[in-house]
């Protein structure tokens, strides 16, 4: 089975739990790895232990934010992390509830927007640079990165509209990065995939700043495969056929499940 559900329904591990209960083979990470990857603060903490850079940030549950006093907490955030910031739900996708904050007055509204999509908000340093996406695949020979895709939204921010409105974002693949930076992006994506215990397919979202530092933002265990998604573009740039690649991943999942079952079961 190839799970195609995007967002929380397809990425929080619950669907994978059901598939495992039914002993159905499926493509993608196991439930515990999905849960860790889907929770952005947990994923960041795991990945940063490998030496990869990730933006400075703080995760704040709604209740804590309210009980400690919103104004005092926001003042402390700005003093500690600085501006500009990006605020997003700690668990979620498609940039829903994400807001760029360039002045202290905008932080309150950004927190409200994030809390509308989840109980915990992640407030991070906004890293300015070139945003890239790097798919990682493993059909049985170990994880490998596909070509790096650079993302250039018309409005400068890769928000929900930029992600799902055809023509509002320019994708360049292979990304116009120096070879050493492209290689570093690939290394970071594979390292994140392995550190989080993912398998088969993932996509890491990264930022390359003006000094050449590659920053890990988040990872997706069920990346989109639509006409505005980056994975099909990267697959095509690698000279692969998307349908055949998916068939190979399904075949590997079936073989994995068959190996787990005892003979004559």
C-alpha positions in Angstrom: 0.0 0.0 0.0 1.1 3.5 -0.8 -0.4 6.0 1.7 -1.2 9.2 -0.1 -2.9 11.1 2.7 -1.2 14.4 3.4 -1.2 16.4 6.6 -2.0 15.1 10.1 -4.2 12.3 8.9 -1.5 10.7 6.9 1.6 11.7 8.8 1.0 11.4 12.6 1.4 7.6 12.6 -2.2 6.7 13.3 -2.8 5.3 9.8 0.4 3.3 9.9 -0.7 1.8 13.3 -3.9 0.5 11.6 -2.0 -0.9 8.7 0.3 -2.7 11.0 -2.6 -4.1 13.0 -4.0 -5.4 9.8 -0.6 -6.7 8.7 -0.8 -4.8 5.5 2.5 -3.9 3.8 2.9 -0.1 3.2 5.4 2.4 2.0 6.9 4.8 4.5 8.0 5.1 8.0 6.7 3.1 10.9 4.3 4.8 13.4 6.8 5.9 16.1 9.1 7.5 13.5 6.1 9.3 11.9 5.1 10.7 15.3 8.6 12.0 15.9 9.0 13.5 12.5 5.5 15.1 12.5 6.2 16.9 15.8 8.5 19.7 14.6 10.2 20.5 17.9 10.9 16.7 18.5 12.2 16.4 15.0 14.5 19.4 15.4 15.8 18.2 18.7 16.6 14.8 17.1 18.3 16.2 14.0 20.3 18.9 15.9 22.1 16.1 17.8 23.7 15.0 14.6 25.4 18.4 14.3 23.0 19.8 11.7 22.0 23.5 12.1 18.4 24.2 12.9 16.8 27.7 13.7 16.7 28.8 17.3 13.2 28.5 18.6 10.8 27.7 21.4 7.7 25.5 21.6 4.9 26.9 23.6 1.6 25.1 24.5 -1.4 27.3 24.4 -2.2 26.8 28.1 1.4 27.7 29.2 1.3 30.8 27.0 -1.9 32.0 28.5 -1.2 31.1 32.1 2.3 32.7 32.2 1.0 35.9 30.7 1.0 36.4 26.9 2.6 39.8 26.9 5.5 38.8 29.2 6.1 35.6 27.2 6.2 37.5 23.9 8.6 40.1 25.2 10.9 37.2 26.4 10.7 35.5 23.0 11.6 38.7 21.1 14.5 39.4 23.6 15.8 35.9 23.3 15.4 35.0 19.7 15.1 38.4 18.0 13.3 39.5 14.9 12.2 38.5 12.3 10.5 35.3 13.5 8.3 32.7 12.0 5.4 31.2 14.0 3.8 27.8 13.1 1.9 25.0 14.7 4.2 22.5 16.2 2.3 19.7 14.5 0.9 20.3 11.0 1.7 20.8 7.4 1.0 22.8 4.2 2.1 26.0 6.0 -1.3 26.3 7.6 -1.2 28.7 10.6 2.3 29.9 9.7 3.1 33.6 9.9 6.2 35.6 9.4 6.7 38.2 12.1 8.8 41.2 11.3 7.9 43.4 14.3 7.0 42.7 17.9 3.4 44.0 17.4 2.7 41.2 14.9 3.6 38.4 17.3 0.3 38.2 19.1 -1.7 37.7 15.9 0.7 35.1 14.7 0.4 33.1 18.0 -3.4 33.2 17.7 -3.1 31.9 14.1 -0.9 29.1 15.1 -3.1 28.1 18.0 -6.0 27.9 15.6 -4.3 24.8 14.1 -2.9 23.1 17.2 -2.3 23.3 20.9 1.4 24.1 20.6 3.1 26.9 18.7 6.7 26.8 17.5 8.3 30.2 17.4 11.6 30.2 15.4 14.3 32.5 14.2 13.5 33.3 10.5 16.4 32.2 8.4 16.6 34.2 5.2 18.0 32.6 2.1 17.1 30.0 -0.5 14.5 27.5 0.5 15.0 24.0 -0.9 13.3 20.6 -0.8 15.3 17.4 -0.9 13.5 14.0 -1.4 15.2 10.9 0.0 14.3 7.5 -1.4 15.3 4.0 -0.4 14.2 1.1 -2.6 16.4 -1.4 -0.8 20.0 -0.2 -1.3 20.0 2.5 1.4 18.7 6.0 1.5 19.8 8.4 -1.2 18.9 12.0 -2.0 17.3 13.0 -5.2 18.1 16.3 -7.0 17.7 19.4 -4.8 14.7 21.6 -5.7 14.9 25.3 -5.0 11.6 27.1 -4.2 11.0 30.7 -5.2 7.5 31.9 -4.3 6.2 35.1 -6.0 5.4 36.7 -2.6 8.6 35.7 -1.0 7.0 33.4 1.5 6.2 29.7 0.7 2.8 29.8 2.4 -0.4 27.7 1.7 -1.3 29.8 -1.4 2.1 29.6 -2.8 2.2 25.8 -2.3 -1.1 25.0 -3.9 -1.7 27.6 -6.5 -0.2 26.6 -9.8 2.1 29.2 -11.2 2.6 31.2 -8.0 5.9 29.5 -7.2 8.9 28.9 -9.4 10.7 25.6 -8.8 14.2 25.1 -10.1 15.6 21.6 -10.3 18.4 20.9 -10.0 18.6 24.0 -7.8 21.0 26.7 -8.9 23.4 26.1 -6.0 27.2 25.5 -6.1 28.0 21.8 -6.2 29.3 21.8 -2.6 26.2 23.4 -1.2 23.9 21.0 -3.2 25.9 18.1 -1.8 25.6 19.5 1.7 21.8 19.8 1.2 21.7 16.1 0.2 23.8 15.1 3.1 21.6 16.9 5.6 18.4 15.4 4.1 19.8 11.8 4.3 21.1 12.4 7.8 17.7 13.7 9.0 16.0 10.7 7.3 18.3 8.3 9.1 18.3 10.1 12.5 14.5 10.0 12.7 14.4 6.4 11.7 12.5 7.0 8.5 12.3 4.6 5.6 11.4 4.4 1.9 10.5 8.0 1.2 10.8 11.4 2.9 11.3 15.0 2.0 13.4 17.4 4.0 12.7 21.2 3.8 15.9 23.2 4.2 17.1 26.8 4.0 20.4 27.8 2.6 21.5 31.2 4.0 23.8 33.8 2.4 26.8 32.4 4.2 26.3 28.9 2.9 24.9 27.3 6.0 22.3 24.7 5.4 19.5 24.8 8.0 17.0 22.0 8.7 13.4 23.2 8.9 11.3 20.1 9.0 10.8 16.7 7.3 7.7 15.2 5.7 7.0 11.5 5.8 4.2 11.6 3.2 5.3 14.3 0.7 2.8 15.6 -1.8 2.8 14.1 -5.3 0.6 16.7 -7.0 1.4 19.0 -9.9 2.6 21.7 -7.5 4.7 19.3 -5.4 8.5 19.1 -5.4 9.0 15.3 -5.2 7.7 14.6 -8.8 9.9 17.4 -10.1 13.0 15.9 -8.4 12.2 12.4 -9.5 11.9 13.6 -13.1 15.2 15.5 -12.8 16.9 12.3 -11.6 15.8 10.6 -14.8 13.4 8.3 -13.0 9.7 7.5 -13.8 7.5 8.4 -10.9 5.1 5.5 -11.5 7.9 3.0 -11.6 9.6 4.5 -8.5 6.3 4.1 -6.6 6.0 0.6 -7.8 9.5 -0.2 -6.7 8.8 1.2 -3.2 5.6 -0.8 -3.0 7.5 -3.9 -4.1 10.1 -3.3 -1.4 7.3 -2.9 1.2 5.7 -6.2 0.1 9.0 -8.0 0.3 9.7 -6.6 3.7 6.3 -7.8 5.0 6.8 -11.2 3.4 10.1 -11.6 5.2 8.5 -10.7 8.5 5.9 -13.5 8.2 6.9 -17.0 9.3 6.7 -19.8 6.6 3.3 -21.2 5.9 1.5 -18.4 7.8 
